[in-house]
Amino acid sequence: MTENVEDQVNFSQTSGSEQQTPHFLRDVIFHGKFKRLKALTPEENTRSQHGLFFQDGQRRVDYVLTYSVKKSSGSHSTRQSVHLLTENVVARSFRHGPQSGGEKLRAKQTQRTKDSSSVHSSRVIDMELGCSGEIFNGQEDQKAFRREEFEGKLRDMGLELEKDEDGKIPGVYFVKIHAPWNVLCREAEFMKLKMPTKKVYEVKQSNSIVEKISTLISKILEPLHPHVEEHQPKNIKHLSHTFSREKQHLFDLSDKDYFFDSKTRSSIVFEILKRTKCKAKYSMGITSLLGSGVYTAAYPLHDGEIDEESADPNDRKLLYEEWANYSVFYKYQPIGLVRKYFGEKIGLYFAWLGLYTQMLIPASLVGVIVFLYGCATVDDNIPSMEICHPRNNITMCPLCDRVCSYWKLSTACGTARASHLFDNPATVFFSIFMALWAAMFMEHWKRRQMRLNYEWDLTGFEDEEEALKDHPRAEYEFKVMQKSLRKRQKSQDKIEKLTFQDRLPAYMTNIVMMLLMIGVTFAIVFGVILYRISTKAALHMSSSLITRNHVQLTVKTTAAIINLVVILILDEVYGAVARWLTVLEAPKTDKSFEERLIFKTFILKFVNAFSPIIYIAFFRGRLVGRPGSYLYVFDSYRMEECAHGGCLMELCIQLSITMLGKQLIQNNLFEIGIPKLKKLIRYIRSKQGAFQEEERQKKLTRYETDHFLEPFGGLTPEYMEMIIQFGFVTLFVASFPLAPLFALLNNIIEIRLDAKKFVTELRRPVAARAKDIGIWYNILRGVAKVAVIINAFVISFTSDFIPRMVYQYMYSPDGSMHGFVNHTLSYFNVSHFQDGKEPMDPSHFGYPVVICRYKDYREPPWSNTPYELSKEFWAVLAVRLAFVIVFQNVVMLMNDIVDWLIPDIPKDISLQIHKEKILLVELFMKEEQGKSYIIDSSTSADGKENCSKHNNNSKVAPPRSRRHTNSTKSF
């Protein structure tokens, strides 16, 4: 495919002076830029000095490559050697001379055979010309020749290059790339880009009541919309079609800068850079060259300055003012402008994030109402009133061996009242609501995504078209080449791909490392459990009364903080491990690489974030045993028990600290601090210590300023933090109804923080086409399904909702909750303690304790089966399991109903898509009719001319000829 494109380029080179002058010679001429600048207009001079254009002030810089050259031993700079390399290439350009299209086609085979010898001979010449202090070392010399060959290929592809080796950044050199119009048209046709045609139609709004209400709401919310000027009215739309050079007359070329904007131009250049391959060893596109250090960076340029009042109006400045600004946090995002500047893939991310944040508003309101309901009814809660009653003298068994003594149930009054805030009948309703909310969110996003696809002309964008740009990755081709070289020594069979057998060692390494990392997470959770057990025992031995009274709160809070710190550290480690494992697999395409990386990262980070929470919710307090027969770890650590209010309060503490900590520290402080720190390091490394003073003294150009920005690392970290947050909001929402509120407050800041990072802190990403959010949608659906099951188990097994219902309707004498606390407590004879496990101070209350109570459903010591599980335990367990089954199926059925009721494609969009298809057919029918009319007109004109000639000849013909003509006419 590449060779065919090269043939087209060689055959369709520009004519005139550009064709007569070799590309490299023009670059050498540009080195005399001060002479050229005198001939420029003031506007062109300013544009070239800003760095957005070539030195001629007319050709726009579409892409920039940077490289660094280390100085060799001696006082001479390696730039002289680069100059020698340039001279050799210029000499070769003169030797080749200008050729016509036919000559180029005839000389192509000869040129291919000479390429390798030419490169080798030029290297010898360069090494001979260079002095001892001016030549490169071997590695730098190889990089220079690979750059020379790659840039030569880019020129053959039709791109125009200009070098800047006199920049203000020491040791960093820039290659500016411009794509002329013919290259843009050729690549747009190759990439099947949809472009606006001249045909314009009006998008008519229906007169239904729903549309009228929607229009009224839009007018009311008008102040919340950003002040962004649209290129055309909202109700006017250009008919779009796949670009074709043969049908350029159909497209709207009135504004060529709008037709091929900076986003499209940079993406086209990037596609050329990716698929341009050199004949030098290991040269497989720009990705390989960046990985091997031939080039240090490759990026498109931002539009201009953002913080200068004198800066020219540009999309970047508009985004900074109307989007990347905390003062406009209450406004909608200018998604259309985001897509125009950064591309569809990033535009879809911010559209999804904006919709997710909007959907959190009703969830937050309901969560706050549920929490306030708990606050309002805490004084009427009979179980907590029984616990807090001053006449309640129930003596509880010790919480640990030896150092812990007996304690009164009334001391757990605060914990019991706090647990009611999150463990009340309203939490069941809230769990069902959040399950339906997740289904509504997914359906709403599908409709929003379809609307954006229509507005952004992506409705015809299929996976087959996307596959055209999914070229094999450089690492994959490198491994294929290595395998081919090994096989070629044994046989002549051609190897075209990596087989399962080739990847088997990588797959085995992936499985082992993933299991190892998950094991590390479980081991750390177990270590925190041991910390809690040992710290609780140590604090009970303290001589301070205040310390002993706040043992539970101290242990819970410190353990949650330790878990948070470990989660933050392991998140970074697991991200690096997941990337290393994915590279080891060597996926063929960038899409496959991204999906595998996302899957591994999600599994590791999900387990890391939720393992401590799952332990508290489902395992803590259930692997304890009973007094006299406790379960021990390492024969010395007794497993933890839940407080009398249940583990739900501890689960709430762990959730709140982990969620808030991740959002404040990882998502916000890290995103602000790390890019600024890396930018500072790049300034220091570039020997610009006092960089602020330096920038005041000498103004950097646009491409030099962008060089100091952080490279764009993809959207995976952005999506990942939101998916983990979505898990916090949905998975354990029954224990923490304020989670949606904290997520909403975080996302309001997160949107503007991410916007500011993309506009000011990151290099401009290469625009990528996408019609959806990819694998992230499937992950969201999976989390939403799992959330239904987890919330069913949390309500059933972690909270006291089921035991309360069972007691009220099965065991309560009057149908109320009076006596519930006593019903849930079992009896234990203290004489049955194991030797060495009894309390050191048995007369802590001033009298000997004979019977203590503990929370469980077991037979009393005086029964025929002492300490065995009672029938109440089995009744509660049966109801719990039945509740899980009923809750799960009912909520799943409701989700399916919501999915069925809400169509994926809005009706108006479906009608508009159908209308566009009809208009396209009419447009091409008119074109064909126009062609037929022209052909018929020319044919009839030729026929009339021939007929008149024939009549003139008939006048002088003999009578026999006339009769023949007449007979022919009558026939």
Residue pairs with C-beta under 8 A, 6 or more apart in sequence:
1 275
2 275
2 276
2 277
5 157
5 186
5 190
6 156
6 157
7 105
7 108
8 186
9 156
9 157
9 158
9 183
9 186
10 101
10 104
10 105
10 108
10 156
11 101
11 104
11 105
12 101
12 182
12 186
13 19
13 101
13 158
14 180
14 182
19 98
20 98
21 29
22 90
22 93
22 94
22 96
22 98
23 93
23 155
23 160
23 161
24 86
24 89
24 90
24 93
24 152
24 155
25 90
25 93
25 94
26 160
27 86
27 161
27 162
27 163
28 86
28 90
29 36
30 36
30 54
30 55
30 162
30 163
33 55
36 55
36 56
37 45
37 48
37 55
40 48
40 56
40 57
41 57
43 57
44 53
44 56
44 57
44 58
45 57
46 57
47 53
47 57
48 54
48 55
48 56
48 57
49 701
50 304
50 701
50 702
51 61
51 301
51 700
51 701
51 702
51 703
51 704
51 705
52 60
52 61
52 301
52 303
52 304
52 702
53 59
53 60
53 61
54 60
54 61
54 160
54 162
54 176
54 178
55 162
59 160
59 178
59 180
60 178
60 262
60 265
61 176
61 177
61 178
61 301
61 702
61 703
62 177
62 178
62 179
62 262
62 265
62 266
62 268
62 269
62 300
63 176
63 177
63 266
63 269
63 270
63 273
63 298
63 299
63 300
63 301
64 174
64 175
64 176
64 177
64 297
64 298
64 299
64 300
64 301
64 703
64 706
65 174
65 175
65 177
65 286
65 295
65 297
65 298
66 172
66 173
66 174
66 175
66 295
66 296
66 297
66 298
66 707
67 143
67 147
67 172
67 173
67 175
67 294
67 295
67 296
68 171
68 172
68 173
68 296
69 78
69 79
69 82
69 136
69 140
69 144
69 171
69 173
70 78
70 140
70 171
71 77
71 78
71 171
72 78
72 133
72 134
72 135
72 136
72 137
72 140
73 133
74 132
74 133
74 134
75 133
76 131
76 133
76 134
78 134
78 136
78 140
79 165
80 130
80 134
81 126
81 130
81 134
81 135
81 136
81 144
82 144
82 165
82 173
84 126
84 129
84 130
85 122
85 126
85 144
85 145
85 148
88 122
88 125
88 126
89 122
89 148
89 152
92 118
92 122
99 107
115 279
116 279
119 145
119 149
119 279
119 280
122 145
123 141
123 145
126 135
126 141
127 135
127 141
130 136
135 141
136 144
143 292
143 293
143 294
145 280
146 278
146 280
146 283
146 289
146 292
146 294
147 289
147 294
147 295
149 278
149 279
149 280
149 283
150 276
150 278
150 283
150 286
150 289
150 294
151 161
151 175
153 276
153 277
153 278
154 161
154 177
154 272
154 273
154 276
155 161
157 183
157 272
157 276
158 179
158 180
158 182
158 183
158 186
159 177
159 178
159 179
159 180
159 183
159 269
159 272
160 177
160 178
160 179
160 180
161 175
161 176
161 177
161 178
162 175
162 176
162 178
163 173
163 174
163 175
163 176
164 173
164 174
164 175
164 176
164 703
165 173
167 173
167 174
167 701
167 704
168 698
168 700
168 701
168 704
169 686
169 688
169 700
169 704
169 707
170 686
170 687
171 686
171 687
172 296
172 686
172 707
174 703
174 704
174 707
176 703
177 269
179 187
179 265
179 268
179 269
179 272
181 256
181 260
183 268
183 272
184 260
184 264
184 265
184 268
185 243
185 245
185 248
186 245
187 268
187 271
187 272
188 195
188 243
188 260
188 264
188 268
189 242
189 243
189 244
189 245
190 468
191 268
191 271
191 468
191 469
192 242
192 243
192 465
192 468
193 242
193 243
193 264
194 240
194 241
194 242
194 243
194 457
194 458
194 460
194 461
195 240
195 241
195 242
195 243
195 251
195 252
195 259
196 238
196 239
196 240
196 251
196 252
196 259
196 457
197 238
197 239
197 240
197 241
197 250
197 251
197 252
197 923
198 238
198 250
198 251
198 252
199 238
199 239
199 250
199 919
199 923
200 236
200 237
200 238
200 239
201 236
201 237
201 239
201 915
201 919
202 235
202 236
202 237
203 234
203 235
203 236
203 237
203 912
204 235
205 211
205 215
205 235
205 908
206 908
224 330
224 331
224 332
225 331
225 332
226 322
226 323
226 328
226 331
226 332
226 333
226 334
226 337
227 322
228 318
228 322
228 334
228 336
228 337
230 336
231 258
232 238
238 252
239 916
239 919
239 920
239 923
240 457
241 250
241 251
241 920
241 923
242 460
243 251
247 927
250 923
250 927
251 259
252 259
253 259
260 268
261 340
262 300
262 301
262 303
263 340
263 341
263 342
263 343
263 767
264 767
266 300
266 764
266 766
266 767
267 343
267 766
267 767
267 768
267 769
269 300
270 286
270 298
270 300
270 766
271 469
273 285
273 286
273 298
274 285
274 286
274 287
274 471
275 285
275 471
276 285
276 286
277 283
277 284
277 285
282 288
282 292
282 478
282 481
283 289
284 474
284 477
284 478
285 471
285 474
286 295
286 298
287 473
287 474
288 474
288 477
288 478
289 295
290 296
290 297
290 298
291 474
291 475
297 707
297 711
297 763
299 706
299 711
299 763
299 764
299 766
300 763
300 764
300 766
301 702
301 703
301 706
301 764
302 316
302 702
302 706
302 763
302 764
303 314
303 315
303 316
303 317
303 341
304 311
304 312
304 314
304 316
304 317
304 702
305 311
305 317
306 316
306 317
306 320
306 759
306 760
307 320
311 317
315 337
315 340
315 341
316 341
316 759
318 334
318 337
319 334
319 337
319 338
319 341
319 755
319 759
320 756
320 759
320 760
322 328
322 331
322 334
322 337
323 333
323 334
323 337
323 338
323 752
323 755
323 759
324 752
324 755
324 756
324 758
324 759
324 760
325 752
325 756
326 749
326 752
328 752
329 748
329 749
329 751
329 752
332 354
333 350
333 351
333 354
333 751
333 755
335 347
335 350
335 351
335 354
335 452
336 455
338 346
338 347
338 350
339 346
339 347
339 456
342 758
342 764
342 765
342 767
343 765
343 766
343 767
343 768
343 769
344 456
344 458
344 767
344 768
344 769
344 770
344 771
345 715
345 767
345 768
345 769
345 770
346 715
346 758
346 765
346 767
346 768
347 452
347 456
348 449
348 452
348 770
348 772
348 773
349 715
349 718
349 719
349 773
350 751
350 754
350 755
351 448
351 449
351 452
352 445
352 449
352 773
353 718
353 722
353 747
353 750
353 751
353 754
354 751
355 441
355 444
355 445
355 448
356 441
356 445
356 722
356 726
356 747
357 744
357 747
357 748
357 751
359 437
359 440
359 441
359 444
360 729
360 740
360 743
360 744
360 747
361 744
362 437
363 433
363 434
363 437
363 729
363 740
363 744
364 740
364 741
364 743
364 744
366 430
366 433
366 737
366 740
367 430
367 733
367 737
367 738
367 739
367 740
367 741
368 737
368 738
368 741
369 426
370 424
370 426
370 427
370 429
370 430
370 737
371 421
371 422
371 737
371 738
373 424
373 426
374 420
374 421
374 422
374 424
374 426
375 421
377 420
377 424
378 384
378 417
378 420
378 421
379 385
381 417
381 420
381 424
382 816
382 817
382 818
382 820
383 416
383 800
383 804
383 817
383 820
383 821
384 413
384 416
384 417
384 419
384 420
386 392
386 818
386 820
386 821
386 822
387 409
387 410
387 412
387 413
387 416
387 644
387 821
388 410
388 413
388 416
388 417
389 410
390 410
392 408
392 409
392 410
393 408
393 410
394 408
394 409
394 410
394 821
394 822
394 825
394 853
395 406
395 407
395 408
395 409
395 845
395 849
395 851
395 852
395 853
396 406
396 407
396 408
396 409
396 644
396 852
396 853
396 854
397 406
397 627
397 828
397 852
397 853
397 854
398 404
398 405
398 406
398 407
398 839
398 852
399 407
399 536
399 540
399 641
400 533
400 536
400 537
400 540
400 638
401 537
401 630
401 638
401 836
401 837
402 836
402 837
402 838
402 839
402 840
403 537
403 540
403 541
403 840
404 537
404 540
404 839
405 839
405 840
405 841
405 842
405 844
406 839
406 842
406 844
406 845
406 849
406 852
409 644
409 821
409 853
412 643
412 644
412 645
415 552
415 643
415 644
415 645
415 649
416 644
416 645
418 645
418 649
419 645
419 646
419 648
419 649
420 645
422 648
422 649
422 652
422 735
422 736
422 737
423 645
423 646
423 648
423 649
423 735
423 799
423 800
423 801
425 801
427 734
427 735
427 737
427 795
427 799
427 801
428 734
428 795
428 801
430 733
430 734
430 737
431 733
431 734
431 791
431 792
431 794
431 795
431 887
432 887
432 890
432 891
432 894
434 729
434 730
434 733
434 740
434 787
434 791
435 730
435 784
435 787
435 788
435 791
435 891
435 894
435 895
436 891
436 894
436 895
436 898
438 730
438 784
438 787
438 895
439 784
439 894
439 895
439 898
439 899
440 898
440 902
442 777
442 780
442 781
442 784
443 898
443 899
443 902
443 904
444 902
445 777
446 904
447 902
447 903
447 904
447 905
447 906
449 771
449 772
449 773
450 904
450 905
450 906
450 909
451 906
451 909
452 458
453 459
453 461
453 771
454 909
454 912
454 913
458 769
458 771
459 913
459 916
461 769
461 771
466 591
466 769
470 589
470 590
470 591
471 589
472 480
472 588
472 589
473 586
473 587
473 588
473 589
473 590
473 593
475 583
475 586
476 498
476 586
476 587
476 588
476 589
479 498
479 502
479 586
480 495
480 496
480 497
480 498
483 495
483 498
483 502
484 494
484 495
487 493
487 495
497 588
498 586
498 588
503 585
503 586
506 581
506 584
506 585
506 586
507 585
509 581
509 584
510 581
510 584
510 585
510 600
513 577
513 581
514 581
514 600
514 603
514 604
517 574
517 577
517 604
518 603
518 604
518 607
520 570
521 570
521 607
521 608
521 611
522 611
524 566
524 570
525 563
525 611
525 612
525 615
528 559
528 562
528 563
528 566
528 612
529 615
529 633
529 640
530 633
530 637
531 559
531 562
532 555
532 556
532 559
532 640
533 633
533 637
533 638
533 639
533 640
534 637
535 554
535 555
535 558
535 559
536 551
536 552
536 555
536 640
539 547
539 548
539 551
539 554
539 555
540 548
540 551
542 548
547 554
552 643
556 650
556 653
556 654
557 653
557 657
560 653
560 654
560 657
560 658
561 657
561 661
563 612
563 654
563 657
563 658
564 657
564 658
564 661
564 662
564 665
567 608
567 609
567 612
567 658
567 662
568 661
568 662
568 665
568 666
570 608
571 605
571 608
571 609
571 666
574 601
574 604
574 605
574 608
575 601
575 605
575 717
577 604
578 597
578 600
578 601
578 604
579 597
579 601
581 600
582 593
582 596
582 597
582 600
585 596
587 593
587 596
594 714
594 716
594 774
595 774
595 775
597 716
598 716
598 719
598 720
598 775
598 776
598 779
599 775
601 716
601 720
602 720
602 723
602 779
605 720
605 724
606 724
606 727
609 658
609 662
609 724
609 727
610 727
610 731
612 654
612 658
613 651
613 654
613 655
613 658
613 732
616 647
616 650
616 651
616 654
617 647
617 651
617 732
617 735
617 790
617 793
617 794
617 798
618 793
618 797
618 798
620 640
620 642
620 647
620 650
621 640
621 641
621 642
621 647
623 631
623 639
624 630
624 631
624 638
624 639
624 640
624 641
625 631
625 639
626 826
626 828
626 854
626 856
626 858
626 867
627 828
627 832
627 833
627 852
627 854
628 828
628 832
628 833
628 834
628 837
628 867
629 834
629 867
630 638
630 639
630 837
631 638
631 639
632 638
632 639
633 639
641 855
642 650
642 855
643 649
643 650
644 855
646 798
646 799
646 800
647 798
648 735
648 794
648 798
648 799
648 800
651 732
651 735
651 736
651 794
651 798
652 735
652 736
655 728
655 732
655 735
655 736
655 739
656 736
656 738
656 742
658 728
659 725
659 728
659 736
659 739
659 742
659 743
660 742
662 721
662 724
662 725
663 725
663 742
663 743
663 746
666 721
667 721
667 746
667 750
668 746
668 749
668 750
668 753
671 753
671 754
671 757
672 753
675 710
675 757
675 761
675 762
676 761
678 710
679 708
679 709
679 710
679 761
682 707
682 708
683 689
683 691
683 708
686 708
688 694
706 763
706 764
709 761
709 762
709 763
710 761
710 762
710 763
711 762
711 763
712 762
712 763
712 764
712 765
718 754
719 773
719 776
722 747
722 750
723 776
723 779
723 780
723 783
725 743
725 746
725 747
726 780
726 783
727 783
727 787
728 736
728 739
728 743
729 739
729 740
729 743
730 783
730 784
730 787
730 791
731 783
731 786
731 787
731 790
731 791
732 739
732 790
732 791
732 794
733 739
733 740
733 787
733 791
734 791
734 794
734 795
734 799
735 794
735 798
735 799
758 765
784 895
785 892
788 887
788 888
788 891
788 892
788 895
789 884
789 888
791 887
792 883
792 884
792 887
792 888
792 891
793 884
795 801
795 802
795 883
795 887
796 802
796 880
796 881
796 883
796 884
796 887
797 880
800 824
802 876
802 879
802 880
802 883
803 820
803 824
803 876
804 817
804 820
805 879
806 872
806 875
806 876
806 879
807 817
807 819
807 820
807 823
807 824
808 815
808 816
808 817
808 820
809 815
810 875
811 823
811 872
812 818
812 819
812 820
813 819
823 872
824 855
824 857
825 853
825 854
825 855
825 856
826 853
826 854
826 855
826 856
826 857
826 858
826 859
826 860
826 867
826 870
827 851
827 852
827 853
827 860
827 861
828 851
828 852
828 853
828 854
828 861
828 867
829 850
829 851
829 861
830 838
830 842
830 849
830 850
830 851
830 852
831 850
832 861
842 848
842 849
843 849
856 873
857 869
857 870
857 872
857 873
857 876
858 867
858 868
858 869
858 870
858 873
859 865
859 866
859 867
859 868
859 869
859 870
860 866
861 867
954 961
954 962
954 965
957 965
